[in-house]
Structures are given as structure tokens and as C-alpha cells.
Amino acid sequence: MTPTISAIIPTYQRAGLVGRAIDSALSQSAAPLEVIVVDDGSTDDTAARLAEYGDRIVRLRQDNAGGAAARNLGVHHARGEWVAFCDSDDLWLPDHLARIGAAIEATGAAADVYFDDVERTDAEGGGTTFEAAGLQLADGWEMRRDARAWALAARQPTMLQGAVVRRETFCAVGGLWPALSSRHDTHLFYRLLIDHPACAVAGVGATMTADEDPTRRLTAGNALRHRRYWECSVQLYGDLLEQRHDPEEQRVLRDLLARSYKRLGRTAFGEHAWLEGAGCWWRGFRASPLTIPWSVVARNQPTPGVVAARRALGG
């Protein structure tokens, strides 16, 4: 059976941009079952812009609560077996859902997460997500019943703009974590890829744009230099460590937690908050004693123990 996919587009204060994202969803060569647009409490002309689409889209509105909560609301109202996400300042390429749908059919819907490549802006590092993650697909798709290596890679190959997730699984893991104003998508992919089969699909399915201030992006949240990004990183890795008990997984997560504490500490030092910075580095040392000194000496390269752990996980 052809998979039924609901498109979810969260938006906030993007009256001038959201139409492009909606049009890219409506013009898919394999049309989604529905296009759900969640207005996260905009005070600009977003409501009027959405009204122009009439019954071609499903319009939802909530008080401003952030991108995670907006996406969760869209999924709650979705009727499709699968949900796909597009940020309101980005766009899908015309065959995105068609290629994902073909992979779902070819694999008998054996995976819970399907994802294709995403073209990134210069501010995001340029190139594509697959290139940044070093993911090369020999054929049209690659299925992994144990996708932990993708989850715990130095760079995850997944982004929400290119992902199609089984709705039931999204809800079962609790959806996106609204407490994270940044990195809630990364947190979701850890929980999805560690415990569920996943399938990577060749080809670029989505394009990120530079038309919005990167500190306001619903997916990226604050830019890397901002304190909140590293605070959320500490929060997400701490949460995952409480849930994961496999020694190799824990080794990788402790390394990532220590690196996040290091960056948060550097941010504090830059603000002349010396005690806070020292406290962050101490907590990072306690999480993974070798990570901070090794990252200084080896210029942020992973420790040998983490390299071995990733290999053991199939990376």
C-alpha cells in the first residue's frame, strides 16, 4: 500500500516565508495526505497568509511554546501513518516524499524512521548532511535494523527536514522534548535511532535557506556560539545517560556530555564568569576524565576509547 504521510510545518513570525514551505509540500510529486501548519502564536500577518490556502491545508494555532511543542501538536492531529517535517523557512524538493515513499514500500515499511539528505546553508557548514556525516549510499537506500551507529556518530546523518517517522513510534518515544529550546531534534533522533530500525535514502530531499536569522531557526535554535545551545546539549546528554545502560553507548554519551560542559565553560569564561566556567569543566572531567585534556591536545578529535566504542556499535 502507498504510505500515507502527513506534512507538519511549524511556524512563528514568518508570514513572508511560510508560503514557500507550504507550496513545496503541496507541490510534491507524491502528494502528502495533508499539510498541517501550526502557528506557534505569531503576531505578524501569518494567520492571514495561512487563510489564503483555504482547505488546502490544516491550520492549527497555539500560544507561543516553541518549535518542539508546535511539531508535537501537529503530530497529535495528523491522520497519516507517517509524519514528515519541514521548517517554515526551508523547503522540500519536489520528489522528497516520492523517494521516501518508494523506500518505505521497497522495505515493507520495516523501519520506523526514513530520511534523505538535506542541503545546508553556509551558516550551517555548507554541503549536505550526508557529506558532513560521511554517509555514502551504494544503492538507493540503506536499511539498518540496529541504527545506533548513526545515532551515536560524531555527526548524525539525520535532520528533521529530511525525515519521515512512523507516527505511532514518534508518539511512543514521547515526541520532541519541549524543555529543549534547542537541539530537541537531535534528542529525538537519539531515542529513535538507538532503539528502532532506520533507513537512509539517497538524494537531497530538503534545502535549508539563509533567509531567516539563524538564532531564530525552529530546528537549530540558537547559533553554536550561544550559551543556550550548550546548556541544551548538557541537558540532552544528561537525560540520555539516565536512560541508556549499554557500556559502549554510555562511553560515547559521556564524551559528548564532557565536550558540552567544556564548551559551556568556555562560554562562561568569555563572560568572565570564572567560577561557573571552572564548575562546568569540573563536571565535564567527572563525566569523562580523558575528554577535555584529550580534546585540547588532539584538537577536538574523539578519544581512542570513543573511537573504539563507535566501532563496536557498528560505526
Residue, then its C-alpha position, 0 to 999 in steps of 0.5 A: m500500500t502507498p504510505t500515507i504521510s502527513a506534512i507538519i510545518p511549524t511556524y512563528q513570525r514568518a508570514g513572508l516565508v511560510g508560503r514557500a514551505i507550504d507550496s513545496a509540500l503541496s507541490q510534491s510529486a507524491a502528494p502528502l495526505e495533508v499539510i498541517v501548519v501550526d502557528d506557534g502564536s505569531t503576531d505578524d500577518t501569518a494567520a492571514r497568509l495561512a487563510e489564503y490556502g483555504d482547505r488546502i491545508v490544516r491550520l492549527r494555532q497555539d500560544n507561543a511554546g516553541g518549535a518542539a511543542a508546535r511539531n508535537l501538536g501537529v503530530h497529535h492531529a495528523r491522520g497519516e501513518w507517517v509524519a514528515f517535517c519541514d521548517s517554515d523557512d526551508l523547503w522540500l524538493p519536489d520528489h522528497l516524499a516520492r523517494i521516501g515513499a518508494a523506500i518505505e514500500a521497497t522495505g515493507a515499511a520495516a523501519d520506523v524512521y526514513f530520511d534523505d539528505v538535506e542541503r545546508t546553508d553556509a551558516e550551517g557548514g555548507g554541503t549536505t548532511f550526508e557529506a558532513a556525516g560521511l554517509q555514502l549510499a551504494d544503492g538507493w537506500e540503506m536499511r539498518r535494523d540496529a541504527r545506533a551507529w548513526a545515532l551515536a556518530a560524531r555527526q548524525p546523518t539525520m535532520l528533521q527536514g529530511a525525515v519521515v517517522r512512523r507516527e505511532t513510534f514518534c508518539a511512543v518515544g514521547g515526541l520532541w522534548p519541549a524543555l529543549s529550546s534547542r537541539h530537541d531534534t537531535h534528542l529525538f533522533y537519539r531515542l529513535l535511532i538507538d532503539h528502532p530500525a532506520c533507513a537512509v535514502a539517497g538524494v537531497g530531499a530538503t534545502m535549508t535557506a539563509d533567509e531567516d536569522p539563524t538564532r531564530r531557526l525552529t530546528a537549530g535554535n540558537a547559533l553554536r556560539h550561544r550559551r543556550y545551545w550548550e546548556c541544551s546539549v548538557q541537558l540532552y546528554g544528561d537525560l540520555l545517560e539516565q536512560r541508556h545502560d549499554p557500556e559502549e553507548q554510555r562511553v560515547l554519551r559521556d564524551l559528548l556530555a564532557r565536550s558540552y560542559k567544556r564548551l559551556g565553560r568556555t562560554a562562561f569564561g568569555e563572560h568572565a564568569w570564572l567560577e561557573g566556567a571552572g564548575c562546568w569543566w569540573r563536571g565535564f572531567r567527572a563525566s569523562p576524565l580523558t575528554i577535555p585534556w584529550s580534546v585540547v591536545a588532539r584538537n577536538q578529535p574523539t578519544p581512542g576509547v570513543v573511537a573504539a566504542r563507535r566501532a563496536l556499535g557498528g560505526 
